[in-house]
C-alpha cells in the first residue's frame, strides 16, 4: 500500500518539506534565474501565495545546503554552492502588535543574529543601529558578503494604513530598512517580499537599483502553481478527489479550475492556482473557500468603505500599467490595492493602449469577497439568516420560485433596518452580495436595448431575470420585464428563462419583500 501523500499546508520551512517527504512544487530554476546578476530584488504577491516558502528556499540555498536540492532543477545549474551569512526578518510577525511593542518585536528577531555573531546585546540602541552592527559583524567574521531576506516588509504598514498611525509605523520600520542602503557594499543579495510598494519607505526611495520583478513575464510563475505543475505533482491527489465525487479526473480538474485557478501576474502569465486553496481542497477532499479563511485582510474592507465602492460594478476594470506602481498612500482609486492583495487579477491586456483588464480570478475569491461584505451590509448575527439563504439557493436551483422567494423574504425580515435606504439601487446591491455569496453568477443593472434589467441570476439550467419595485406592484415589475424585452438577450442561450417581478415595501413595520410574480419562458 502506497504511503499517504503529505501536503505542505501552512509550511514555509523548505528543509522540513524536503526532509520529511512533503510534496514540493519545484521553483528552483526560476529562483536561480532571479538571482542571476541581480542584487536587490522586490517581489509583490498576495498573502498565502508561497512567498515565505520562496524566502526560506533562498535561505537554504545561500546557506549552502546542497543536499536539500538534490534532484531539483537548480542542481543542474549550480556547481559552487558557496555558503553566505543569511539574515532573515519576517515582518508579518509584528503587524498585530501594539505600536509601542513593534520595536521590541523587531529587536527579538535581531537578537537571534546578535547571539549568532557574538555581538553584545545593547537594547538602548535603536533597531537600525543593531541591524547595522549585525551586517558588519557577519561580513567581518565570515569574510563573505551578507544575504538579507525581508519577508512581508509591508505587513505592519498595511495593518495601520487607515487608522492614523501609519507615520509612527513607518518610523519604526524605516530605521531598519534604511540600513540596506548604508550597508550596500557588504551585501551579496537582498530579497524583499510584500504586497504593496510604499513609496516613502526607504526600500523604494533610496535603493535606486532595486529590481521589481512582480510583473515580469519571466517570473510570473515563481509563486503559485501552474496547470502543468498541478498535473505533475498532485495527479494522485486529484484522482482520489475525483473518485470521491464520482467523476472523471478531467471533470475534477475543471471544477478545481473554476474554483481556485486563473491568477495572472503579467500580461502573458500562465494561469496559476493559489497554493493554499488547491492543497487544502485536495488534502481535505472538500471544495471550500480556504483562501478567505486564511488571507482576508481587514484593510481591504476598510479600503472599500473609504472609496464607497460600488460593489455591483467592481469588475471588470481597466487600468494603465502605471496604475500598478502607485503607493497605497497615494491611491485615488481602490483597484490597485485589490489587485495587489489578490482580490482581482489580470484577465486581459491590450498592447496598443497598454491597458490591463482586471477581474476576480476565480469563484473562490468572488464568493469570498461577498462573504466578507455580508459583515458590512448585515452586521447582526447572521447564523439563522444564512440557513434561510442556503435554503433559498437550493429552492431556486430546483426552480421552486415561490419557496425560494419566501426564504428570501424571511431572511430580509430578520435583519433590522436593512431597508432603511429606500433606493432601488441599495436593494440591488444587497441582492448582488447575497446571490454572489451563494455562488450564483449574478449581474445587476444589465443594459438592454430598452433599459436596464435590475438583476440577472444564472445557473447551469436557468436564467432568472428579476425586476424590482419599491412600494409598487410585483405584477407591474413583471409587465416591465416583458414590455421592455429584458429577456431577449438570453433568447438563444438554451437555458429556461424565468422572469420574476418583486415588490419591496418600505413600511417601517415590515421592510422586506412583500410580493412577487413570475412566469417561465422556454427557448
MILUM-942452 format. One record per residue (C-alpha): residue number from 1; residue in one letter; y, z negated, x. Coordinates in Angstrom, 2 decimals, decimal comma, padded with zeros to 5 digits. Layout:
BEGIN
   num   residuo        c2        c3        c1
   NUM         a         Y         Z         X
...
// end
This chain:
BEGIN
   num   residuo        c2        c3        c1
     1         x    000,00    000,00    000,00
     2         x    003,40    001,02    001,41
     3         x    005,88   -001,68    002,31
     4         x    008,69   -002,08   -000,24
     5         x    011,92   -000,28    000,55
     6         x    014,68   -002,50    001,92
     7         x    018,19   -001,69    000,72
     8         x    021,14   -002,98    002,81
     9         x    023,24   -004,06   -000,16
    10         x    026,14   -006,26    000,88
    11         x    025,12   -005,97    004,53
    12         x    027,53   -004,78    007,21
    13         x    025,57   -006,07    010,23
    14         x    024,28   -002,91    011,91
    15         x    021,99   -004,81    014,26
    16         x    020,13   -006,65    011,49
    17         x    019,88   -003,49    009,37
    18         x    018,14   -001,67    012,24
    19         x    016,00   -004,55    013,48
    20         x    014,84   -005,65    010,03
    21         x    013,93   -002,18    008,79
    22         x    016,58   -001,63    006,14
    23         x    017,43    001,89    005,03
    24         x    020,21    003,24    007,25
    25         x    022,12    006,43    006,50
    26         x    022,84    007,77    009,97
    27         x    026,58    008,31    010,52
    28         x    026,45    008,00    014,30
    29         x    027,03    011,69    015,06
    30         x    030,27    011,64    013,08
    31         x    031,18    008,33    014,73
    32         x    030,65    009,88    018,18
    33         x    032,87    012,82    017,24
    34         x    035,56    010,39    016,08
    35         x    035,60    008,50    019,37
    36         x    035,84    011,73    021,37
    37         x    039,24    011,91    023,06
    38         x    040,92    009,58    020,56
    39         x    042,24    006,17    021,49
    40         x    043,95    004,84    018,32
    41         x    042,26    005,74    015,01
    42         x    043,02    004,77    011,42
    43         x    040,64    005,35    008,51
    44         x    041,52    004,73    004,87
    45         x    038,71    004,39    002,35
    46         x    038,27    002,38   -000,87
    47         x    036,63   -001,02   -000,80
    48         x    032,83   -001,22   -000,77
    49         x    032,59    002,24    000,78
    50         x    030,94    001,35    004,09
    51         x    033,99    000,78    006,31
    52         x    032,78   -002,60    007,55
    53         x    029,34   -001,21    008,44
    54         x    031,05    001,57    010,39
    55         x    033,16   -001,01    012,22
    56         x    030,06   -003,05    013,03
    57         x    028,22    000,04    014,25
    58         x    031,13    000,80    016,57
    59         x    030,93   -002,76    017,87
    60         x    027,25   -002,37    018,71
    61         x    027,92    000,98    020,38
    62         x    030,76   -000,25    022,57
    63         x    028,79   -003,38    023,48
    64         x    026,21   -001,01    024,95
    65         x    023,31   -001,95    022,67
    66         x    021,49    001,28    023,35
    67         x    018,15    000,16    021,91
    68         x    019,63   -000,13    018,42
    69         x    020,46    003,58    018,42
    70         x    017,03    004,89    019,41
    71         x    016,17    007,81    017,14
    72         x    019,69    008,05    015,71
    73         x    021,81    011,16    016,19
    74         x    024,14    009,60    018,74
    75         x    021,23    009,12    021,14
    76         x    021,18    012,92    021,61
    77         x    024,76    012,93    022,92
    78         x    025,43    009,62    024,64
    79         x    023,95    009,09    028,10
    80         x    026,20    006,49    029,77
    81         x    026,15    003,61    027,26
    82         x    028,97    001,76    029,02
    83         x    029,49   -001,83    027,87
    84         x    033,04   -002,85    026,96
    85         x    034,54   -006,15    025,78
    86         x    034,99   -005,91    021,99
    87         x    037,37   -007,89    019,78
    88         x    036,77   -007,64    016,03
    89         x    039,20   -009,05    013,45
    90         x    038,23   -008,99    009,77
    91         x    041,45   -009,37    007,77
    92         x    039,68   -009,36    004,41
    93         x    038,70   -012,97    005,10
    94         x    042,31   -014,17    004,82
    95         x    043,52   -012,29    001,73
    96         x    042,62   -015,08   -000,68
    97         x    044,10   -017,85    001,46
    98         x    047,32   -019,65    000,63
    99         x    050,10   -018,12    002,69
   100         x    050,55   -021,22    004,86
   101         x    046,80   -021,10    005,61
   102         x    046,75   -017,46    006,70
   103         x    047,84   -018,12    010,31
   104         x    045,19   -020,83    010,60
   105         x    042,50   -018,44    009,31
   106         x    043,53   -015,74    011,80
   107         x    043,58   -018,37    014,54
   108         x    040,00   -019,33    013,70
   109         x    038,89   -015,76    014,40
   110         x    040,86   -015,69    017,66
   111         x    039,32   -018,97    018,77
   112         x    035,89   -017,31    018,96
   113         x    037,19   -015,00    021,69
   114         x    039,19   -017,73    023,43
   115         x    035,91   -019,58    023,88
   116         x    034,09   -016,42    024,95
   117         x    036,61   -015,74    027,71
   118         x    037,19   -019,42    028,62
   119         x    040,84   -019,45    027,55
   120         x    042,36   -022,91    026,92
   121         x    042,98   -023,16    023,19
   122         x    046,64   -023,83    022,51
   123         x    047,30   -023,84    018,77
   124         x    051,02   -024,31    019,40
   125         x    051,16   -020,67    020,43
   126         x    051,60   -018,12    017,70
   127         x    048,67   -015,84    016,98
   128         x    050,34   -012,87    018,64
   129         x    050,54   -014,71    021,97
   130         x    046,95   -015,89    021,61
   131         x    045,79   -012,32    020,90
   132         x    047,73   -011,12    023,97
   133         x    046,01   -013,70    026,18
   134         x    042,58   -012,69    024,87
   135         x    043,13   -009,00    025,59
   136         x    044,41   -009,72    029,10
   137         x    041,58   -012,15    029,89
   138         x    038,91   -009,76    028,59
   139         x    040,26   -006,97    030,78
   140         x    040,56   -009,22    033,85
   141         x    037,13   -010,84    033,54
   142         x    035,11   -007,70    032,78
   143         x    037,10   -005,10    034,67
   144         x    036,85   -002,89    031,59
   145         x    039,45   -001,88    029,05
   146         x    039,12   -003,62    025,71
   147         x    037,87   -002,21    022,39
   148         x    039,72   -003,62    019,37
   149         x    038,40   -003,25    015,84
   150         x    040,53   -004,39    012,89
   151         x    038,76   -004,21    009,54
   152         x    040,73   -004,17    006,26
   153         x    044,04   -004,64    008,10
   154         x    045,99   -004,41    004,81
   155         x    043,87   -006,75    002,64
   156         x    046,37   -009,65    002,82
   157         x    049,29   -007,26    002,27
   158         x    047,80   -005,69   -000,84
   159         x    046,95   -009,13   -002,20
   160         x    050,66   -010,02   -002,21
   161         x    052,17   -006,60   -002,92
   162         x    053,77   -007,59   -006,23
   163         x    054,19   -011,37   -006,08
   164         x    057,33   -011,62   -003,95
   165         x    055,57   -012,88   -000,81
   166         x    054,98   -009,57    000,94
   167         x    057,65   -010,22    003,62
   168         x    056,05   -013,55    004,59
   169         x    052,61   -011,97    004,83
   170         x    053,99   -009,10    006,92
   171         x    055,50   -011,54    009,38
   172         x    052,15   -013,31    009,75
   173         x    050,11   -010,18    010,46
   174         x    052,85   -008,40    012,42
   175         x    052,75   -010,90    015,27
   176         x    049,13   -009,91    015,85
   177         x    049,37   -006,17    015,20
   178         x    052,36   -005,63    017,48
   179         x    050,21   -006,59    020,47
   180         x    048,24   -003,37    020,06
   181         x    051,25   -001,50    021,45
   182         x    052,15   -004,16    024,01
   183         x    048,63   -004,10    025,49
   184         x    048,05   -000,35    025,18
   185         x    047,20    000,16    028,86
   186         x    044,45   -002,47    028,61
   187         x    042,73   -000,84    025,62
   188         x    039,80    001,60    025,65
   189         x    039,66    002,26    021,90
   190         x    041,35    000,83    018,79
   191         x    039,89    001,43    015,32
   192         x    041,67    000,21    012,18
   193         x    040,43    000,43    008,60
   194         x    042,26   -000,22    005,36
   195         x    043,22    001,21    002,01
   196         x    046,96    001,90    002,28
   197         x    049,45    002,68    005,05
   198         x    052,25    000,11    005,13
   199         x    054,97    001,99    006,99
   200         x    056,88   -001,13    008,02
   201         x    053,84   -002,68    009,69
   202         x    053,85   -002,20    013,46
   203         x    050,49   -000,43    013,45
   204         x    052,18    002,63    011,98
   205         x    055,77    002,15    013,15
   206         x    055,05    001,67    016,89
   207         x    051,70    003,39    017,57
   208         x    053,08    006,90    017,82
   209         x    049,76    008,33    018,95
   210         x    047,74    006,86    016,06
   211         x    045,21    009,37    014,69
   212         x    044,91    009,07    010,91
   213         x    041,57    010,75    010,15
   214         x    041,49    009,71    006,48
   215         x    041,94    013,21    005,04
   216         x    040,50    015,32    007,87
   217         x    037,66    017,53    006,65
   218         x    035,66    016,79    009,80
   219         x    035,43    013,08    008,88
   220         x    035,40    013,29    005,10
   221         x    031,78    012,08    005,01
   222         x    031,99    009,39    007,72
   223         x    031,64    006,84    004,89
   224         x    029,80    007,39    001,63
   225         x    026,50    009,19    001,03
   226         x    026,19    012,96    000,66
   227         x    023,61    014,66   -001,57
   228         x    021,57    015,66    001,46
   229         x    021,64    012,10    002,83
   230         x    020,60    010,68   -000,53
   231         x    017,61    013,03   -000,77
   232         x    016,61    012,35    002,84
   233         x    016,99    008,57    002,86
   234         x    016,42    007,46   -000,73
   235         x    013,98    010,02   -002,14
   236         x    011,22    007,47   -002,73
   237         x    013,57    005,05   -004,47
   238         x    014,90    007,79   -006,76
   239         x    011,32    008,82   -007,59
   240         x    010,44    005,24   -008,56
   241         x    013,57    005,09   -010,74
   242         x    012,73    008,44   -012,37
   243         x    009,21    007,23   -013,17
   244         x    010,62    004,11   -014,82
   245         x    012,89    006,24   -017,03
   246         x    010,06    008,66   -017,78
   247         x    011,97    011,68   -016,45
   248         x    011,67    014,07   -013,50
   249         x    013,17    013,47   -010,07
   250         x    015,80    016,18   -010,65
   251         x    016,74    014,75   -014,04
   252         x    017,18    011,32   -012,47
   253         x    019,30    012,76   -009,69
   254         x    021,55    014,40   -012,30
   255         x    022,01    011,03   -014,02
   256         x    022,95    009,40   -010,71
   257         x    025,41    012,23   -010,01
   258         x    027,15    011,76   -013,35
   259         x    027,35    008,01   -012,89
   260         x    028,14    007,49   -009,19
   261         x    028,91    010,80   -007,43
   262         x    031,88    013,07   -006,69
   263         x    034,22    011,20   -004,40
   264         x    036,15    013,64   -002,18
   265         x    038,47    012,69    000,70
   266         x    039,72    016,09    001,86
   267         x    040,41    019,49    000,38
   268         x    036,92    020,65    001,36
   269         x    034,97    017,42    001,30
   270         x    031,32    017,27    000,23
   271         x    030,68    015,27   -002,91
   272         x    029,97    011,66   -001,97
   273         x    028,18    008,80   -003,66
   274         x    029,64    005,32   -003,49
   275         x    027,13    003,44   -001,27
   276         x    027,32    000,09   -003,06
   277         x    026,69    001,52   -006,51
   278         x    023,97    004,01   -005,67
   279         x    021,99    001,49   -003,60
   280         x    022,24   -001,16   -006,32
   281         x    021,18    001,29   -009,03
   282         x    018,11    002,43   -007,12
   283         x    017,13   -001,07   -005,98
   284         x    017,69   -002,80   -009,35
   285         x    016,49    000,23   -011,36
   286         x    019,41   -000,19   -013,76
   287         x    022,34    002,23   -014,08
   288         x    025,22   -000,24   -014,37
   289         x    028,87   -000,19   -013,27
   290         x    028,27   -002,01   -009,99
   291         x    031,33   -000,95   -008,04
   292         x    033,74   -002,51   -010,52
   293         x    031,89   -005,79   -010,34
   294         x    032,48   -005,96   -006,59
   295         x    035,50   -003,77   -005,77
   296         x    038,05   -004,25   -008,53
   297         x    041,41   -005,34   -007,15
   298         x    043,89   -007,24   -009,33
   299         x    046,80   -005,49   -007,63
   300         x    045,68   -002,20   -009,24
   301         x    046,10   -003,62   -012,75
   302         x    049,43   -005,11   -011,64
   303         x    050,40   -001,65   -010,41
   304         x    049,54   -000,08   -013,77
   305         x    051,66   -002,68   -015,55
   306         x    054,56   -002,19   -013,15
   307         x    054,75    001,52   -013,93
   308         x    053,97    001,06   -017,63
   309         x    051,18    003,56   -017,12
   310         x    050,30    005,99   -019,89
   311         x    046,59    005,20   -019,84
   312         x    045,72    008,16   -022,05
   313         x    047,16    010,65   -019,58
   314         x    046,43    009,17   -016,16
   315         x    044,37    012,22   -015,27
   316         x    044,26    014,94   -014,19
   317         x    047,27    014,59   -011,90
   318         x    048,72    016,98   -009,31
   319         x    050,09    015,61   -006,01
   320         x    051,52    017,22   -002,90
   321         x    049,91    016,40    000,43
   322         x    052,96    014,35    001,48
   323         x    052,45    012,03   -001,50
   324         x    049,31    010,56    000,06
   325         x    051,20    009,28    003,09
   326         x    053,69    007,05    001,26
   327         x    053,78    003,32    001,94
   328         x    052,89    001,12   -001,07
   329         x    056,36   -000,44   -000,95
   330         x    057,96    002,98   -001,35
   331         x    055,80    004,30   -004,17
   332         x    057,77    005,81   -007,03
   333         x    054,55    006,56   -008,91
   334         x    051,18    004,91   -009,35
   335         x    048,85    007,78   -008,39
   336         x    048,76    007,42   -004,58
   337         x    047,56    003,83   -004,75
   338         x    044,97    004,73   -007,41
   339         x    043,64    007,40   -005,05
   340         x    043,59    005,13   -002,02
   341         x    041,80    002,39   -003,94
   342         x    039,10    004,80   -005,17
   343         x    040,03    004,85   -008,85
   344         x    040,95    008,53   -008,54
   345         x    039,69    011,14   -006,11
   346         x    040,39    014,73   -005,08
   347         x    038,95    017,19   -007,59
   348         x    040,77    020,35   -006,58
   349         x    043,15    021,86   -004,05
   350         x    045,48    024,87   -004,17
   351         x    046,22    026,06   -000,60
   352         x    049,16    028,22   -001,72
   353         x    051,12    025,33   -003,23
   354         x    049,38    022,66   -001,10
   355         x    048,79    020,64   -004,25
   356         x    045,83    018,39   -004,87
   357         x    044,38    017,60   -008,28
   358         x    043,26    014,00   -008,81
   359         x    040,85    012,74   -011,43
   360         x    038,30    009,98   -011,97
   361         x    035,43    010,50   -009,51
   362         x    032,66    009,70   -011,99
   363         x    031,72    007,95   -015,20
   364         x    031,24    004,57   -013,49
   365         x    034,89    004,46   -012,46
   366         x    036,21    005,86   -015,74
   367         x    034,31    003,28   -017,78
   368         x    035,03    000,51   -015,28
   369         x    038,76    001,19   -015,43
   370         x    038,68    000,73   -019,19
   371         x    036,59   -002,43   -018,80
   372         x    039,41   -003,94   -016,78
   373         x    042,10   -002,66   -019,12
   374         x    040,36   -004,39   -022,01
   375         x    041,55   -007,67   -020,50
   376         x    045,12   -006,35   -020,58
   377         x    045,10   -005,00   -024,12
   378         x    042,83   -007,72   -025,52
   379         x    043,49   -010,94   -023,58
   380         x    041,45   -013,01   -026,01
   381         x    037,76   -013,79   -025,57
   382         x    036,01   -010,54   -026,43
   383         x    032,38   -011,69   -026,40
   384         x    031,76   -011,22   -030,12
   385         x    034,09   -008,21   -030,28
   386         x    032,14   -006,44   -027,55
   387         x    028,99   -006,81   -029,64
   388         x    030,77   -005,12   -032,56
   389         x    031,87   -002,27   -030,33
   390         x    028,40   -001,78   -028,88
   391         x    027,09   -001,57   -032,46
   392         x    029,89    000,94   -033,15
   393         x    028,64    003,01   -030,20
   394         x    025,06    003,23   -031,45
   395         x    026,12    003,90   -035,04
   396         x    028,46    006,74   -034,05
   397         x    025,89    008,17   -031,66
   398         x    023,45    008,27   -034,60
   399         x    026,09    009,91   -036,85
   400         x    026,32    006,82   -039,10
   401         x    030,06    007,19   -039,60
   402         x    030,58    004,59   -042,33
   403         x    028,64    001,98   -040,38
   404         x    030,49    002,82   -037,17
   405         x    033,93    002,60   -038,76
   406         x    033,01   -000,72   -040,35
   407         x    032,17   -002,13   -036,91
   408         x    035,50   -000,81   -035,59
   409         x    037,32   -002,43   -038,49
   410         x    035,59   -005,76   -037,81
   411         x    036,44   -005,58   -034,12
   412         x    040,13   -004,93   -034,70
   413         x    040,32   -007,67   -037,32
   414         x    039,01   -010,21   -034,77
   415         x    041,87   -009,59   -032,31
   416         x    045,09   -011,40   -033,29
   417         x    048,31   -009,35   -033,05
   418         x    046,53   -006,23   -031,84
   419         x    048,59   -004,07   -034,16
   420         x    051,98   -005,76   -033,83
   421         x    053,15   -002,45   -032,41
   422         x    053,13   -000,14   -035,43
   423         x    053,42    003,09   -033,46
   424         x    050,55    005,53   -033,80
   425         x    050,53    006,11   -030,02
   426         x    049,82    002,42   -029,43
   427         x    046,74    002,62   -031,60
   428         x    045,69    005,85   -029,88
   429         x    045,79    004,03   -026,54
   430         x    043,69    001,17   -027,91
   431         x    041,06    003,58   -029,19
   432         x    041,11    005,57   -025,94
   433         x    040,43    002,41   -023,91
   434         x    037,70    001,25   -026,27
   435         x    035,89    004,57   -026,65
   436         x    036,05    005,44   -022,94
   437         x    034,79    001,96   -022,04
   438         x    031,82    002,57   -024,35
   439         x    031,01    005,73   -022,39
   440         x    032,19    008,41   -024,80
   441         x    034,14    011,32   -023,35
   442         x    037,46    010,71   -025,07
   443         x    040,70    012,70   -025,27
   444         x    043,91    011,84   -027,10
   445         x    046,86    013,95   -028,24
   446         x    044,85    017,14   -027,74
   447         x    047,10    020,18   -028,08
   448         x    046,11    022,88   -030,59
   449         x    047,98    025,90   -031,94
   450         x    049,29    023,94   -034,93
   451         x    049,85    020,48   -033,46
   452         x    048,14    017,62   -031,66
   453         x    044,84    016,02   -032,55
   454         x    045,08    012,23   -032,25
   455         x    041,62    011,50   -030,83
   456         x    038,61    013,66   -029,91
   457         x    035,29    011,98   -029,03
   458         x    032,39    013,94   -027,55
   459         x    028,75    013,11   -027,07
   460         x    025,77    015,40   -026,41
   461         x    025,14    016,13   -030,11
   462         x    028,53    015,80   -031,83
   463         x    032,26    016,20   -031,56
   464         x    034,34    013,75   -033,60
   465         x    037,88    014,81   -034,48
   466         x    039,85    011,73   -035,53
   467         x    043,32    011,76   -037,13
   468         x    045,23    008,50   -037,71
   469         x    047,76    007,38   -040,27
   470         x    049,70    004,11   -040,17
   471         x    050,38    002,75   -043,68
   472         x    049,36    006,09   -045,08
   473         x    046,23    007,65   -046,53
   474         x    042,87    008,35   -044,89
   475         x    042,43    011,33   -047,19
   476         x    045,80    012,73   -046,12
   477         x    044,75    012,37   -042,49
   478         x    041,55    014,33   -043,21
   479         x    043,55    017,01   -045,03
   480         x    045,79    017,32   -041,97
   481         x    042,76    017,98   -039,73
   482         x    041,77    020,88   -041,98
   483         x    045,24    022,26   -042,73
   484         x    046,17    022,37   -039,05
   485         x    042,71    023,56   -037,94
   486         x    042,29    020,78   -035,38
   487         x    038,55    021,52   -035,14
   488         x    038,94    025,25   -034,40
   489         x    038,87    024,85   -030,57
   490         x    035,33    023,48   -030,88
   491         x    034,04    026,12   -033,31
   492         x    031,78    027,82   -030,78
   493         x    030,80    024,69   -028,87
   494         x    027,44    024,48   -030,63
   495         x    027,68    020,79   -031,49
   496         x    028,18    019,49   -035,00
   497         x    031,81    018,62   -035,71
   498         x    032,57    015,50   -037,74
   499         x    036,16    015,16   -038,93
   500         x    037,42    011,63   -039,63
   501         x    040,71    010,64   -041,25
   502         x    041,62    006,97   -040,84
   503         x    044,42    004,75   -042,12
   504         x    045,70    001,71   -040,26
   505         x    047,55   -000,98   -042,16
   506         x    050,35   -002,97   -040,56
   507         x    050,10   -005,60   -043,30
   508         x    050,59   -008,91   -041,40
   509         x    047,52   -010,44   -043,06
   510         x    045,28   -007,50   -042,14
   511         x    046,50   -005,37   -039,26
   512         x    043,29   -003,39   -038,97
   513         x    041,51   -000,23   -040,06
   514         x    041,95   -000,11   -043,83
   515         x    040,13    003,04   -044,94
   516         x    038,56    006,26   -043,71
   517         x    037,25    009,57   -045,00
   518         x    035,11    012,12   -043,21
   519         x    033,30    015,45   -043,53
   520         x    030,84    017,41   -041,41
   521         x    031,12    020,97   -040,16
   522         x    028,20    022,82   -038,58
   523         x    028,66    025,95   -036,48
// end
